[in-house]
Amino acid sequence: MPIKEKLSILDSSIGQLGFVVENVDTMIQGYYEKFGIGDWKIYTYGPQILSFMTYKGEPTCYSSRIALGYFGSTRIELIQPLKGHTVYTDFIEKHGYGLQHLGIYVQNMKSSLEIVKKNGISVIMEGGGFGLDGDGHYAYLDTEELYGICYELIQRPLRRREPERVYPFLNSTFSHE
């Protein structure tokens, strides 16, 4: 299939590694105790903060517990599925737990998705509204069969909600955001 418009989203570096895990608390404790990686911000993504959720183009409802941290300058997302059928549960059924996606930050989700769709790549799952102002949007692309990994497009919110908790609790002013 010829390229209709260059997928410039891959000109950006990979900004996030997303791992599906069995238990977020166990993983963040392990990363902290063995590697000193801390300041994990924990959230529950679901209908309480997401204004929309779709799976394979249809509205759906799911929830996941996530922890956000950093390996150096690379954002790490640990995802524990809690409820509903998602790309995460699909991954577990097919591969078990592990690296599920590579995240790419985009400035404009709407135009990025238009380019992706023009090139024949569909969206498997998406959600949005997790920012304080109802912004923030993510979209998982159907790229695993073609490229061996799922790509996630991420439009970060201008202002992020406070996490449910931080592990370990650090009294510091350092922040990646």
BELBEL-V475648 format. One record per residue. N is the residue number from 1. RES is the residue in three letters. SS is DSSP state (alpha for helix, beta for strand, coil for the rest). BURIAL is I if it has 24 or more other ideal C-beta (glycine too) atoms within 12 Angstrom, else O. D_CENTER is the distance of its C-alpha to the mean C-alpha in Angstrom with 1 decimal. Layout:
N,RES,SS,BURIAL,D_CENTER + N,RES,SS,BURIAL,D_CENTER
This chain:
1,MET,coil,O,28.3 + 2,PRO,coil,O,29.0 + 3,ILE,coil,O,26.4 + 4,LYS,coil,O,26.9 + 5,GLU,coil,O,25.0 + 6,LYS,coil,O,23.4 + 7,LEU,coil,I,19.7 + 8,SER,alpha,O,19.5 + 9,ILE,alpha,I,15.8 + 10,LEU,alpha,I,16.3 + 11,ASP,alpha,O,18.9 + 12,SER,coil,O,16.2 + 13,SER,coil,O,15.3 + 14,ILE,coil,I,12.0 + 15,GLY,coil,I,10.4 + 16,GLN,beta,I,7.6 + 17,LEU,beta,I,8.2 + 18,GLY,beta,I,6.1 + 19,PHE,beta,I,9.0 + 20,VAL,beta,I,10.1 + 21,VAL,coil,I,13.0 + 22,GLU,coil,O,16.1 + 23,ASN,coil,O,16.4 + 24,VAL,alpha,I,14.3 + 25,ASP,alpha,O,17.6 + 26,THR,alpha,O,19.3 + 27,MET,alpha,I,16.7 + 28,ILE,alpha,I,16.5 + 29,GLN,alpha,O,20.3 + 30,GLY,alpha,O,20.8 + 31,TYR,alpha,I,18.8 + 32,TYR,alpha,O,20.9 + 33,GLU,alpha,O,24.2 + 34,LYS,alpha,O,24.1 + 35,PHE,alpha,O,22.4 + 36,GLY,coil,O,22.7 + 37,ILE,coil,I,19.0 + 38,GLY,coil,I,18.7 + 39,ASP,coil,I,17.7 + 40,TRP,beta,I,14.7 + 41,LYS,beta,I,13.5 + 42,ILE,beta,I,13.0 + 43,TYR,beta,I,11.9 + 44,THR,beta,I,12.4 + 45,TYR,beta,I,10.3 + 46,GLY,coil,I,13.0 + 47,PRO,coil,O,16.0 + 48,GLN,coil,O,17.1 + 49,ILE,coil,I,14.6 + 50,LEU,coil,I,13.1 + 51,SER,coil,O,15.9 + 52,PHE,beta,I,14.9 + 53,MET,beta,I,13.2 + 54,THR,beta,I,14.2 + 55,TYR,beta,I,14.4 + 56,LYS,coil,O,16.5 + 57,GLY,coil,O,17.8 + 58,GLU,beta,O,19.0 + 59,PRO,beta,O,18.3 + 60,THR,coil,I,17.0 + 61,CYS,coil,O,16.3 + 62,TYR,coil,I,14.0 + 63,SER,beta,I,12.8 + 64,SER,beta,I,10.6 + 65,ARG,beta,I,11.3 + 66,ILE,beta,I,8.8 + 67,ALA,beta,I,10.2 + 68,LEU,beta,I,9.4 + 69,GLY,beta,I,12.0 + 70,TYR,beta,I,13.4 + 71,PHE,beta,O,15.4 + 72,GLY,coil,O,17.8 + 73,SER,coil,O,16.1 + 74,THR,beta,O,12.9 + 75,ARG,beta,I,9.8 + 76,ILE,beta,I,9.0 + 77,GLU,beta,I,6.4 + 78,LEU,beta,I,8.7 + 79,ILE,beta,I,8.2 + 80,GLN,beta,I,11.6 + 81,PRO,beta,I,12.2 + 82,LEU,beta,O,15.0 + 83,LYS,beta,O,16.3 + 84,GLY,coil,I,16.3 + 85,HIS,coil,O,15.7 + 86,THR,coil,I,12.2 + 87,VAL,alpha,I,10.7 + 88,TYR,alpha,I,10.3 + 89,THR,alpha,I,14.0 + 90,ASP,alpha,I,14.9 + 91,PHE,alpha,I,13.7 + 92,ILE,alpha,O,15.6 + 93,GLU,alpha,O,18.6 + 94,LYS,alpha,O,18.8 + 95,HIS,alpha,O,17.9 + 96,GLY,coil,O,17.7 + 97,TYR,coil,I,15.2 + 98,GLY,beta,O,13.7 + 99,LEU,beta,I,11.5 + 100,GLN,beta,I,9.5 + 101,HIS,beta,I,7.7 + 102,LEU,beta,I,8.4 + 103,GLY,beta,I,6.5 + 104,ILE,beta,I,9.4 + 105,TYR,beta,I,10.2 + 106,VAL,coil,I,12.7 + 107,GLN,coil,O,15.4 + 108,ASN,coil,O,16.2 + 109,MET,alpha,I,13.9 + 110,LYS,alpha,O,17.1 + 111,SER,alpha,O,18.9 + 112,SER,alpha,I,16.1 + 113,LEU,alpha,I,15.8 + 114,GLU,alpha,O,19.6 + 115,ILE,alpha,I,20.0 + 116,VAL,alpha,I,17.6 + 117,LYS,alpha,O,19.5 + 118,LYS,alpha,O,22.9 + 119,ASN,coil,I,22.2 + 120,GLY,coil,O,21.8 + 121,ILE,coil,I,18.1 + 122,SER,coil,I,16.8 + 123,VAL,beta,I,13.6 + 124,ILE,beta,I,12.9 + 125,MET,beta,I,10.7 + 126,GLU,beta,I,9.7 + 127,GLY,beta,I,9.9 + 128,GLY,beta,I,11.1 + 129,GLY,coil,I,13.4 + 130,PHE,coil,I,11.7 + 131,GLY,beta,I,13.7 + 132,LEU,coil,O,17.3 + 133,ASP,coil,O,18.7 + 134,GLY,coil,O,16.8 + 135,ASP,coil,O,14.8 + 136,GLY,coil,I,11.1 + 137,HIS,beta,I,9.6 + 138,TYR,beta,I,6.7 + 139,ALA,beta,I,8.3 + 140,TYR,beta,I,8.2 + 141,LEU,beta,I,11.5 + 142,ASP,coil,I,14.3 + 143,THR,coil,I,14.9 + 144,GLU,alpha,I,15.3 + 145,GLU,alpha,O,19.0 + 146,LEU,alpha,O,19.8 + 147,TYR,alpha,O,18.0 + 148,GLY,coil,O,17.2 + 149,ILE,coil,I,13.4 + 150,CYS,beta,I,10.7 + 151,TYR,beta,I,9.4 + 152,GLU,beta,I,6.5 + 153,LEU,beta,I,8.2 + 154,ILE,beta,I,7.1 + 155,GLN,beta,I,10.2 + 156,ARG,coil,I,10.3 + 157,PRO,coil,I,12.8 + 158,LEU,coil,O,16.2 + 159,ARG,coil,O,16.6 + 160,ARG,beta,O,14.1 + 161,ARG,coil,I,15.5 + 162,GLU,coil,O,17.1 + 163,PRO,coil,I,15.3 + 164,GLU,coil,O,17.2 + 165,ARG,beta,O,18.3 + 166,VAL,beta,O,18.0 + 167,TYR,beta,I,19.0 + 168,PRO,coil,O,21.6 + 169,PHE,coil,O,23.0 + 170,LEU,coil,O,23.9 + 171,ASN,coil,O,26.3 + 172,SER,coil,O,25.3 + 173,THR,coil,O,24.5 + 174,PHE,coil,O,22.3 + 175,SER,coil,O,18.9 + 176,HIS,coil,O,16.4 + 177,GLU,coil,O,15.8
